[in-house]
Amino acid sequence: MADPHKPADQDAQAYLRGSQAIGEQESTYALFMNLAKWGSLAVGAVLLFLTLWFQPGGSFVMGAGAAVVFAVIGFFALKSKPAAH
């Protein structure tokens, strides 16, 4: 809440762009991106498994095998690359 004893323009003048610490925002964004990335891979693997298992003529082994292959390929495609300096 704004302080009623200070003029409103004094707060705006005290703000310096880029002066606030953003470490918590960066870590929260990184966590969200990792959860979204790996969660999407997990959902895709489960959907592939269930689709191939329960389709007419499908089997548990076919679904499990395809889901494992999909998950392994997805893991290597989505893992973080080392930062180049």
Residue pairs with C-beta under 8 A, 6 or more apart in sequence:
2 8
2 11
37 78
38 78
41 71
41 74
41 75
41 78
42 71
44 70
44 74
45 67
45 68
45 70
45 71
45 74
46 67
48 63
48 66
48 67
48 70
49 63
49 64
49 66
49 67
50 63
51 58
51 63
52 58
52 59
52 62
52 63
52 66
52 67
53 59
53 60
53 62
53 63
53 64
54 63
